[in-house]
């Protein structure tokens, strides 16, 4: 741990602050989403953070057996922007196969985002705070999310992103945040 002392403590009003080692995972508030940053790709107009899921999640939910990593998939999520720069999460999700019963499953990413969502929970919170508390326009929020917000009804059939909005109808109906989901229906981030 590195400890620094502010040279103008009165200005900063943090004379006793203890500075931890820089850590992109906690800076981007991804630890609360069950993710760890493994890489960054920065451009002037966007940042892409490569992430892994913290929880191994390798126990079979069907028989309790041990899962063996089979392959992995990638989930893209728009996250809250930092310094107004849109931030995209590129989450590597492991897929396992049970040694005992052959069941195949993916690591649980529900801490990071709702199933099928294209916004991380942090991105969603940022968007809602921007709308309600900061009175940002939807256009400004969309800009902050890298052009990620679009009314879902406007999506043409050809523009549907793989895996987007394919929730079973019964699940979709049962959710209380349907209106919010409609407003923040996602465009895949670049
Ligand atoms: Zn099993």
py3Dmol code that shows the C-alpha trace and the ligand (Angstrom):
import py3Dmol

protein = """\
ATOM      1  CA  UNK A   1       0.000   0.000   0.000  1.00  0.00           C
ATOM      2  CA  UNK A   2       1.250   3.473  -0.879  1.00  0.00           C
ATOM      3  CA  UNK A   3       0.562   6.280   1.578  1.00  0.00           C
ATOM      4  CA  UNK A   4       0.644   9.814   0.248  1.00  0.00           C
ATOM      5  CA  UNK A   5       0.061  13.049   2.062  1.00  0.00           C
ATOM      6  CA  UNK A   6      -1.776  15.865   0.376  1.00  0.00           C
ATOM      7  CA  UNK A   7       0.427  18.936   0.027  1.00  0.00           C
ATOM      8  CA  UNK A   8      -2.509  21.291   0.475  1.00  0.00           C
ATOM      9  CA  UNK A   9      -4.642  19.497   2.999  1.00  0.00           C
ATOM     10  CA  UNK A  10      -6.871  22.492   3.592  1.00  0.00           C
ATOM     11  CA  UNK A  11      -7.710  22.682  -0.088  1.00  0.00           C
ATOM     12  CA  UNK A  12      -8.361  18.990  -0.372  1.00  0.00           C
ATOM     13  CA  UNK A  13      -9.887  18.548   3.068  1.00  0.00           C
ATOM     14  CA  UNK A  14      -8.448  15.065   3.289  1.00  0.00           C
ATOM     15  CA  UNK A  15      -5.375  15.492   5.458  1.00  0.00           C
ATOM     16  CA  UNK A  16      -5.637  12.022   6.926  1.00  0.00           C
ATOM     17  CA  UNK A  17      -6.557  10.245   3.727  1.00  0.00           C
ATOM     18  CA  UNK A  18      -4.829   6.944   3.111  1.00  0.00           C
ATOM     19  CA  UNK A  19      -4.305   6.143  -0.525  1.00  0.00           C
ATOM     20  CA  UNK A  20      -4.487   2.567  -1.669  1.00  0.00           C
ATOM     21  CA  UNK A  21      -2.633   1.182  -4.649  1.00  0.00           C
ATOM     22  CA  UNK A  22      -4.453   2.108  -7.872  1.00  0.00           C
ATOM     23  CA  UNK A  23      -6.880  -0.605  -8.856  1.00  0.00           C
ATOM     24  CA  UNK A  24      -9.077  -0.369 -11.922  1.00  0.00           C
ATOM     25  CA  UNK A  25     -11.521  -2.976 -10.609  1.00  0.00           C
ATOM     26  CA  UNK A  26     -12.472  -0.933  -7.566  1.00  0.00           C
ATOM     27  CA  UNK A  27     -12.148   2.403  -9.377  1.00  0.00           C
ATOM     28  CA  UNK A  28     -14.724   1.287 -11.922  1.00  0.00           C
ATOM     29  CA  UNK A  29     -16.836  -0.210  -9.096  1.00  0.00           C
ATOM     30  CA  UNK A  30     -16.701  -3.637 -10.670  1.00  0.00           C
ATOM     31  CA  UNK A  31     -15.944  -5.579  -7.483  1.00  0.00           C
ATOM     32  CA  UNK A  32     -19.555  -5.022  -6.439  1.00  0.00           C
ATOM     33  CA  UNK A  33     -20.610  -6.519  -9.769  1.00  0.00           C
ATOM     34  CA  UNK A  34     -18.612  -9.685  -9.165  1.00  0.00           C
ATOM     35  CA  UNK A  35     -16.044  -8.814 -11.844  1.00  0.00           C
ATOM     36  CA  UNK A  36     -12.312  -8.255 -11.982  1.00  0.00           C
ATOM     37  CA  UNK A  37     -10.600  -6.178 -14.644  1.00  0.00           C
ATOM     38  CA  UNK A  38      -7.908  -8.071 -16.535  1.00  0.00           C
ATOM     39  CA  UNK A  39      -7.123  -5.577 -19.272  1.00  0.00           C
ATOM     40  CA  UNK A  40      -7.898  -2.178 -20.694  1.00  0.00           C
ATOM     41  CA  UNK A  41      -8.182  -0.779 -24.195  1.00  0.00           C
ATOM     42  CA  UNK A  42      -8.374   2.995 -24.195  1.00  0.00           C
ATOM     43  CA  UNK A  43      -9.335   5.266 -27.050  1.00  0.00           C
ATOM     44  CA  UNK A  44     -10.093   8.986 -26.894  1.00  0.00           C
ATOM     45  CA  UNK A  45     -13.818   8.389 -27.184  1.00  0.00           C
ATOM     46  CA  UNK A  46     -14.265   5.114 -25.324  1.00  0.00           C
ATOM     47  CA  UNK A  47     -12.710   2.682 -22.907  1.00  0.00           C
ATOM     48  CA  UNK A  48     -13.030  -1.092 -23.069  1.00  0.00           C
ATOM     49  CA  UNK A  49     -12.319  -3.092 -19.925  1.00  0.00           C
ATOM     50  CA  UNK A  50     -11.710  -6.812 -20.241  1.00  0.00           C
ATOM     51  CA  UNK A  51     -13.178  -8.573 -17.214  1.00  0.00           C
ATOM     52  CA  UNK A  52     -13.447 -11.993 -15.657  1.00  0.00           C
ATOM     53  CA  UNK A  53     -16.141 -13.276 -13.332  1.00  0.00           C
ATOM     54  CA  UNK A  54     -14.862 -13.530  -9.753  1.00  0.00           C
ATOM     55  CA  UNK A  55     -16.982 -16.483  -8.663  1.00  0.00           C
ATOM     56  CA  UNK A  56     -15.711 -19.712 -10.219  1.00  0.00           C
ATOM     57  CA  UNK A  57     -19.220 -21.167 -10.184  1.00  0.00           C
ATOM     58  CA  UNK A  58     -17.890 -24.593 -11.155  1.00  0.00           C
ATOM     59  CA  UNK A  59     -20.220 -26.787  -9.094  1.00  0.00           C
ATOM     60  CA  UNK A  60     -22.976 -28.531 -11.024  1.00  0.00           C
ATOM     61  CA  UNK A  61     -26.388 -27.185 -10.072  1.00  0.00           C
ATOM     62  CA  UNK A  62     -28.004 -30.454 -11.083  1.00  0.00           C
ATOM     63  CA  UNK A  63     -25.982 -33.112  -9.260  1.00  0.00           C
ATOM     64  CA  UNK A  64     -23.424 -31.172  -7.214  1.00  0.00           C
ATOM     65  CA  UNK A  65     -20.561 -32.643  -9.199  1.00  0.00           C
ATOM     66  CA  UNK A  66     -17.434 -30.874 -10.337  1.00  0.00           C
ATOM     67  CA  UNK A  67     -17.566 -28.902 -13.559  1.00  0.00           C
ATOM     68  CA  UNK A  68     -14.685 -28.872 -15.992  1.00  0.00           C
ATOM     69  CA  UNK A  69     -14.056 -25.712 -18.051  1.00  0.00           C
ATOM     70  CA  UNK A  70     -15.185 -26.390 -21.588  1.00  0.00           C
ATOM     71  CA  UNK A  71     -14.873 -23.076 -23.380  1.00  0.00           C
ATOM     72  CA  UNK A  72     -15.828 -19.490 -22.829  1.00  0.00           C
ATOM     73  CA  UNK A  73     -18.071 -16.851 -24.289  1.00  0.00           C
ATOM     74  CA  UNK A  74     -17.925 -13.082 -24.186  1.00  0.00           C
ATOM     75  CA  UNK A  75     -20.581 -10.769 -22.864  1.00  0.00           C
ATOM     76  CA  UNK A  76     -20.473  -7.076 -23.780  1.00  0.00           C
ATOM     77  CA  UNK A  77     -22.028  -4.626 -21.369  1.00  0.00           C
ATOM     78  CA  UNK A  78     -22.195  -0.852 -21.426  1.00  0.00           C
ATOM     79  CA  UNK A  79     -20.970   0.419 -18.066  1.00  0.00           C
ATOM     80  CA  UNK A  80     -21.112   3.827 -16.418  1.00  0.00           C
ATOM     81  CA  UNK A  81     -18.854   6.322 -18.188  1.00  0.00           C
ATOM     82  CA  UNK A  82     -15.803   7.706 -16.409  1.00  0.00           C
ATOM     83  CA  UNK A  83     -14.851  11.254 -17.214  1.00  0.00           C
ATOM     84  CA  UNK A  84     -17.804  11.176 -19.649  1.00  0.00           C
ATOM     85  CA  UNK A  85     -15.976   8.579 -21.669  1.00  0.00           C
ATOM     86  CA  UNK A  86     -18.217   5.607 -22.480  1.00  0.00           C
ATOM     87  CA  UNK A  87     -16.948   2.433 -20.864  1.00  0.00           C
ATOM     88  CA  UNK A  88     -17.661  -1.010 -22.270  1.00  0.00           C
ATOM     89  CA  UNK A  89     -17.132  -4.205 -20.292  1.00  0.00           C
ATOM     90  CA  UNK A  90     -15.952  -7.226 -22.229  1.00  0.00           C
ATOM     91  CA  UNK A  91     -16.698 -10.056 -19.824  1.00  0.00           C
ATOM     92  CA  UNK A  92     -15.225 -13.495 -20.411  1.00  0.00           C
ATOM     93  CA  UNK A  93     -17.745 -16.068 -19.183  1.00  0.00           C
ATOM     94  CA  UNK A  94     -16.589 -19.643 -18.666  1.00  0.00           C
ATOM     95  CA  UNK A  95     -18.710 -22.564 -19.708  1.00  0.00           C
ATOM     96  CA  UNK A  96     -18.474 -25.787 -17.744  1.00  0.00           C
ATOM     97  CA  UNK A  97     -19.443 -29.382 -18.298  1.00  0.00           C
ATOM     98  CA  UNK A  98     -20.203 -31.607 -15.325  1.00  0.00           C
ATOM     99  CA  UNK A  99     -17.945 -34.629 -14.968  1.00  0.00           C
ATOM    100  CA  UNK A 100     -20.769 -36.593 -13.389  1.00  0.00           C
ATOM    101  CA  UNK A 101     -23.947 -35.913 -15.343  1.00  0.00           C
ATOM    102  CA  UNK A 102     -22.825 -33.996 -18.428  1.00  0.00           C
ATOM    103  CA  UNK A 103     -24.799 -30.857 -17.565  1.00  0.00           C
ATOM    104  CA  UNK A 104     -23.416 -27.742 -19.255  1.00  0.00           C
ATOM    105  CA  UNK A 105     -23.714 -24.271 -17.771  1.00  0.00           C
ATOM    106  CA  UNK A 106     -22.177 -20.823 -17.843  1.00  0.00           C
ATOM    107  CA  UNK A 107     -20.764 -18.807 -14.996  1.00  0.00           C
ATOM    108  CA  UNK A 108     -23.425 -16.756 -13.308  1.00  0.00           C
ATOM    109  CA  UNK A 109     -23.148 -13.087 -14.305  1.00  0.00           C
ATOM    110  CA  UNK A 110     -26.351 -11.915 -12.643  1.00  0.00           C
ATOM    111  CA  UNK A 111     -24.379  -9.743 -10.204  1.00  0.00           C
ATOM    112  CA  UNK A 112     -23.023  -7.790 -13.179  1.00  0.00           C
ATOM    113  CA  UNK A 113     -26.219  -7.399 -15.188  1.00  0.00           C
ATOM    114  CA  UNK A 114     -29.687  -8.779 -15.541  1.00  0.00           C
ATOM    115  CA  UNK A 115     -30.003 -11.777 -17.817  1.00  0.00           C
ATOM    116  CA  UNK A 116     -29.833 -10.705 -21.472  1.00  0.00           C
ATOM    117  CA  UNK A 117     -29.332  -7.074 -20.483  1.00  0.00           C
ATOM    118  CA  UNK A 118     -26.842  -5.003 -22.455  1.00  0.00           C
ATOM    119  CA  UNK A 119     -26.242  -2.577 -19.607  1.00  0.00           C
ATOM    120  CA  UNK A 120     -24.257  -3.444 -16.514  1.00  0.00           C
ATOM    121  CA  UNK A 121     -25.949  -2.779 -13.192  1.00  0.00           C
ATOM    122  CA  UNK A 122     -23.539   0.142 -12.794  1.00  0.00           C
ATOM    123  CA  UNK A 123     -24.489   1.482 -16.217  1.00  0.00           C
ATOM    124  CA  UNK A 124     -28.158   1.148 -15.438  1.00  0.00           C
ATOM    125  CA  UNK A 125     -27.752   2.927 -12.099  1.00  0.00           C
ATOM    126  CA  UNK A 126     -25.788   5.705 -13.799  1.00  0.00           C
ATOM    127  CA  UNK A 127     -28.487   6.113 -16.458  1.00  0.00           C
ATOM    128  CA  UNK A 128     -31.319   6.216 -13.932  1.00  0.00           C
ATOM    129  CA  UNK A 129     -29.463   8.656 -11.694  1.00  0.00           C
ATOM    130  CA  UNK A 130     -28.772  10.822 -14.732  1.00  0.00           C
ATOM    131  CA  UNK A 131     -32.422  10.805 -15.712  1.00  0.00           C
ATOM    132  CA  UNK A 132     -33.965  11.324 -12.296  1.00  0.00           C
ATOM    133  CA  UNK A 133     -31.428  13.253 -10.233  1.00  0.00           C
ATOM    134  CA  UNK A 134     -29.256  15.024 -12.797  1.00  0.00           C
ATOM    135  CA  UNK A 135     -32.055  15.649 -15.290  1.00  0.00           C
ATOM    136  CA  UNK A 136     -29.876  14.606 -18.178  1.00  0.00           C
ATOM    137  CA  UNK A 137     -31.582  14.129 -21.488  1.00  0.00           C
ATOM    138  CA  UNK A 138     -31.941  10.642 -22.885  1.00  0.00           C
ATOM    139  CA  UNK A 139     -29.668  11.750 -25.730  1.00  0.00           C
ATOM    140  CA  UNK A 140     -26.955  12.744 -23.248  1.00  0.00           C
ATOM    141  CA  UNK A 141     -27.312   9.469 -21.399  1.00  0.00           C
ATOM    142  CA  UNK A 142     -27.106   7.563 -24.659  1.00  0.00           C
ATOM    143  CA  UNK A 143     -23.920   9.456 -25.438  1.00  0.00           C
ATOM    144  CA  UNK A 144     -22.479   8.550 -22.055  1.00  0.00           C
ATOM    145  CA  UNK A 145     -23.256   4.909 -22.695  1.00  0.00           C
ATOM    146  CA  UNK A 146     -21.646   4.909 -26.119  1.00  0.00           C
ATOM    147  CA  UNK A 147     -24.867   5.221 -28.104  1.00  0.00           C
ATOM    148  CA  UNK A 148     -26.276   2.393 -26.105  1.00  0.00           C
ATOM    149  CA  UNK A 149     -29.781   3.616 -25.428  1.00  0.00           C
ATOM    150  CA  UNK A 150     -32.444   3.280 -28.025  1.00  0.00           C
ATOM    151  CA  UNK A 151     -36.105   2.633 -27.776  1.00  0.00           C
ATOM    152  CA  UNK A 152     -36.504  -1.044 -28.386  1.00  0.00           C
ATOM    153  CA  UNK A 153     -39.503  -0.546 -30.676  1.00  0.00           C
ATOM    154  CA  UNK A 154     -37.302   1.211 -33.196  1.00  0.00           C
ATOM    155  CA  UNK A 155     -35.097  -1.778 -33.694  1.00  0.00           C
ATOM    156  CA  UNK A 156     -35.480  -3.327 -37.092  1.00  0.00           C
ATOM    157  CA  UNK A 157     -35.364  -7.088 -37.306  1.00  0.00           C
ATOM    158  CA  UNK A 158     -32.002  -6.958 -39.064  1.00  0.00           C
ATOM    159  CA  UNK A 159     -30.433  -4.897 -36.314  1.00  0.00           C
ATOM    160  CA  UNK A 160     -31.117  -7.274 -33.534  1.00  0.00           C
ATOM    161  CA  UNK A 161     -27.961  -8.093 -31.646  1.00  0.00           C
ATOM    162  CA  UNK A 162     -27.164 -11.750 -31.057  1.00  0.00           C
ATOM    163  CA  UNK A 163     -28.652 -12.780 -27.768  1.00  0.00           C
ATOM    164  CA  UNK A 164     -30.387  -9.477 -27.134  1.00  0.00           C
ATOM    165  CA  UNK A 165     -33.940  -9.427 -25.796  1.00  0.00           C
ATOM    166  CA  UNK A 166     -34.602 -13.079 -26.232  1.00  0.00           C
ATOM    167  CA  UNK A 167     -36.002 -13.573 -22.793  1.00  0.00           C
ATOM    168  CA  UNK A 168     -38.910 -15.959 -22.507  1.00  0.00           C
ATOM    169  CA  UNK A 169     -42.131 -14.008 -22.642  1.00  0.00           C
ATOM    170  CA  UNK A 170     -43.264 -15.333 -19.283  1.00  0.00           C
ATOM    171  CA  UNK A 171     -40.128 -13.993 -17.613  1.00  0.00           C
ATOM    172  CA  UNK A 172     -40.434 -10.639 -19.319  1.00  0.00           C
ATOM    173  CA  UNK A 173     -44.043 -10.208 -18.271  1.00  0.00           C
ATOM    174  CA  UNK A 174     -43.309 -10.995 -14.681  1.00  0.00           C
ATOM    175  CA  UNK A 175     -40.829  -8.215 -14.211  1.00  0.00           C
ATOM    176  CA  UNK A 176     -41.679  -4.937 -12.596  1.00  0.00           C
ATOM    177  CA  UNK A 177     -39.096  -2.926 -14.421  1.00  0.00           C
ATOM    178  CA  UNK A 178     -40.527  -3.450 -17.855  1.00  0.00           C
ATOM    179  CA  UNK A 179     -40.929   0.233 -18.548  1.00  0.00           C
ATOM    180  CA  UNK A 180     -37.351   0.913 -17.564  1.00  0.00           C
ATOM    181  CA  UNK A 181     -36.170  -1.917 -19.739  1.00  0.00           C
ATOM    182  CA  UNK A 182     -38.029  -0.474 -22.672  1.00  0.00           C
ATOM    183  CA  UNK A 183     -36.490   2.971 -22.204  1.00  0.00           C
ATOM    184  CA  UNK A 184     -32.997   1.594 -21.829  1.00  0.00           C
ATOM    185  CA  UNK A 185     -33.252  -1.166 -24.372  1.00  0.00           C
ATOM    186  CA  UNK A 186     -29.845  -1.623 -25.662  1.00  0.00           C
ATOM    187  CA  UNK A 187     -27.947  -1.113 -28.778  1.00  0.00           C
ATOM    188  CA  UNK A 188     -24.880  -3.321 -28.660  1.00  0.00           C
ATOM    189  CA  UNK A 189     -21.895  -1.220 -27.630  1.00  0.00           C
ATOM    190  CA  UNK A 190     -19.180  -0.950 -30.216  1.00  0.00           C
TER     191      UNK A 190
END
"""
ligand_1 = """\
1
ZN
Zn -23.819 -32.738 -12.690
"""
view = py3Dmol.view(width=600, height=400)
view.addModel(protein, "pdb")
view.setStyle({"model": 0}, {"cartoon": {"style": "trace"}})
view.addModel(ligand_1, "xyz")
view.setStyle({"model": 1}, {"stick": {}})
view.zoomTo()
view.show()
